Amino acid sequence: MPSKTASKTKKLPKNVQSRLQPYIDRGVQNGIFVDDSPVVDLFSRKANDPNLRETIQALGGMKSPAAQGFVTDCVLTDLSNILRQKSYTAHMDVWEVAHRTVGIAKGNPRPVCFIYGQAVIEDGDATMEAAMFSMSLWDDDAAIADDLVRGSWKAAVSCRNLDAEMLDLRPLTGLTAFNEEEYDHSPAEDVLRNLYDVTDIAELEDDISRTPRDYRLVEATVSYAGVQTSRTGNQFGKVLLKDESTMTMDAIESGENLMLNCITTPDIASRYGRYSRILALITTKVNGEYGLSANLEIAVGLVVVEPPKPEVPEAVAGDDGADDAADYFADDDDEETQDSPVEETVEETATDGSNEAESETETAEGSDKSHEAPSTDDDWDDWE
């Protein structure tokens, strides 16, 4: 929260101060802020908002009473919403941050940031026990989390139901900002296991998620993880999971799907290499011919195998190596042969369901094949 010195360096025009002072007093009385500095900062941001610049100039600039009145109206619009909400201080252990653009396929693109983790909520002098939380920042609010990464953060938030199993935290318009802090949080594994029972992958098809927040927890081994590009140009992660229920002799002999196909964030797909063991919080669905699939929202590493690092050519690494005379006699046809499959592979990955995950799975596991869902991130549109 802004310091008390903010109001000393910035002051509201007198006519603006008189209009906003009753709202400032109410905000202080309700514990939403401690002084006028958040309102002063809000007025300053509105005055410098690029989306309002043309209107402000048409009204004579910020020195004119008309423009000041207009900006004050904008501030009051936000303040009236803020004052209806109860403000809490959240000490957050952020596990996942996912920036997305949803609705592209429908012609209505919207930026959104999904945040998951655990939080300790302070309400005045009272402190709640740690609880899991999710937070969705839509449209302009998504920019609040531009610099947010996994770790400990503190923010002013609102929450409609503090008794929910997973808290639905929401930003306070114009007031919420994430500030790094040191805080002793419980292990993420303990929080997940206390809240959810682990479900076998083999049982998921009979226990499909009913809503985007109807989660299932699985403990599984990563069979494949990688980042792909959808038809709309967005990058997304793909993870294939196995657990003990999919590796029994009966499961193998049945010839049924022996793994769970998950769509996730590029960050999660890049964090865990093959054979990593993770706790995965997912939502599930059955999609026609592709069978069971899932959206993987949270992944906590139990045994982490680092993913392979891209090989760096020796010349790039600074080692010229041996001078191979054959390089001077490379056949142009050979070069074309080497280049063309790359282009074909990129195009194929972006347009249909076959991809690197399937080929690697076939190589590593012989006849063990997965019915994979199409390579698309349209599933994220369910959040709208």
C-alpha positions, -999 to +999 in steps of 0.1 A: +000+000+000+014+035-008+032+052+019+018+081+039+043+105+023+027+101-011+000+127-003+028+151+007+044+150-027+011+150-047-019+171-039-054+172-053-067+204-068-090+222-042-122+217-061-113+180-066-103+176-029-137+189-018-156+163-039-134+133-030-129+140+007-161+123+019-151+091+000-116+093+014-129+096+049-152+066+043-124+045+029-102+053+060-131+045+083-137+011+066-101+002+067-097+001+029-068+026+031-050+045+058-049+080+043-057+099+011-026+087-008-043+058-027-070+083-040-043+109-049-024+082-069-057+070-085-064+106-097-029+109-110-032+077-130-065+087-145-051+121-154-022+104-173-042+075-187-035+073-225-071+062-231-084+094-216-057+118-230-077+129-261-108+137-240-088+156-214-072+177-241-105+184-257-117+197-224-088+221-221-061+200-204-057+191-167-055+228-156-090+234-168-119+229-143-138+209-170-110+184-174-105+181-136-142+175-132-141+148-158-112+130-142-129+133-108-160+116-122-137+087-135-122+084-100-156+084-083-167+056-107-139+034-094-142+046-058-178+037-056-170+001-065-140+000-041-160+013-011-186-015-016-159-041-011-142-053+020-104-049+018-081-076+031-043-080+032-033-112+015+001-128+021+005-149-010+026-178-019+022-177-056+025-212-073+014-204-108+010-173-130-005-178-164-010-149-189-034-158-216-054-142-244-088-159-246-117-156-271-095-153-302-114-180-320-146-162-312-134-129-325-134-114-290-098-115-277-094-106-240-062-106-219-064-125-187-040-136-160-048-166-138-029-169-105-029-198-081-013-204-047-019-202-010-027-171+010-029-160+046-056-134+049-054-105+074-085-087+084-074-059+108-059-077+138-074-111+128-053-136+108-068-166+090-052-200+085-036-206+052-059-214+023-056-221-014-066-193-037-073-185-073-073-150-088-084-140-123-073-106-136-092-096-167-086-070-194-068-039-180-064-056-146-042-083-162-014-057-164-012-056-126+006-090-127+030-082-155+060-085-131+045-113-109+064-145-106+063-175-084+072-166-048+060-146-018+039-115-024+016-091-005-014-074-019-047-057-010-076-078-022-113-085-018-129-118-013-167-126-012-165-158+008-136-164+032-151-198+041-147-213+006-123-242+002-105-223-025-106-185-020-117-165-050-095-134-045-103-103-065-084-070-071-095-037-057-097-015-088-070+011-087-056-001-054-043-037-058-005-040-064+018-069-057+047-062-034+074-088-027+079-099+009+094-126+030+068-149+046+069-184+060+043-204+041+033-241+045+047-265+019+025-265-012+023-303-012+007-303+023-019-277+013-030-296-017-032-330+001-052-314+029-077-300+005-081-328-021-080-365-022-057-381-048-076-397-077-063-425-099-060-415-136-079-447-145-109-434-125-111-400-140-132-409-170-160-417-146-155-385-126-155-357-151-153-321-139-186-303-139-173-268-139-139-251-147-133-250-109-143-286-102-107-298-096-092-333-093-058-340-078-035-367-093-001-379-083+017-390-115+049-393-135+056-371-164+059-392-196+063-362-219+063-324-215+068-298-242+057-264-255+037-261-287+019-235-308-018-234-314-036-226-347-042-191-334-005-185-327-006-189-289+020-210-272+008-236-247+022-266-228+014-302-233+021-328-206+014-366-207+009-382-172+010-417-160+003-432-125+002-466-110-034-472-122-023-468-158+007-491-156-009-523-142-007-555-163-044-554-168-043-518-181-015-527-205-032-558-218-065-540-223-050-517-249-069-488-235-055-452-231-026-455-207-019-419-200-036-385-193-032-359-220-030-324-204-030-289-218-012-265-195+010-234-194+044-232-211+059-225-177+047-258-162+056-278-194+091-263-192+096-269-155+094-307-153+114-331-174+105-367-183+102-390-153+095-361-129+069-370-103+043-343-096+011-335-078-012-321-105-044-302-099-066-306-130-100-302-145-111-331-168-134-336-198-141-362-224-138-349-260-154-372-286-129-393-304-099-380-284-113-394-251-102-382-217-081-350-215-074-324-188-064-288-182-034-288-158-037-257-136-012-263-107+019-286-107+040-292-075+072-312-080+077-342-057+107-356-076+120-332-102+140-342-133+154-312-150+142-310-187+169-313-213+186-280-222+188-271-259+221-280-274+243-250-283+264-253-315+301-254-308+307-222-329+281-204-308+297-217-276+331-202-287+348-235-297+356-236-334+363-274-332+379-293-360+378-279-395+358-306-415+366-304-452+333-320-460+316-288-449+330-271-480+314-296-503+279-298-489+254-307-515+227-280-519+201-308-523+211-321-489+206-287-473+171-285-488+163-320-476+173-309-441+154-277-441+121-287-455+110-312-428+114-284-402+089-262-420+066-291-425+068-301-388+060-266-376+030-263-399+018-298-389+021-291-352+001-258-356-027-273-376-035-308-365-034-332-336-001-350-344+029-336-326+062-341-309+045-356-279+031-385-299+063-393-317+084-393-286+058-414-268+058-440-296+096-442-296+100-445-258+070-468-252+066-489-283+029-498-288+017-476-259-002-449-277-024-421-264-055-407-280-045-371-279-067-340-279-062-315-307-033-291-303-053-260-294-057-237-265-094-230-270-101-248-237-090-217-219-120-199-233-141-217-208-129-191-182-149-163-199 
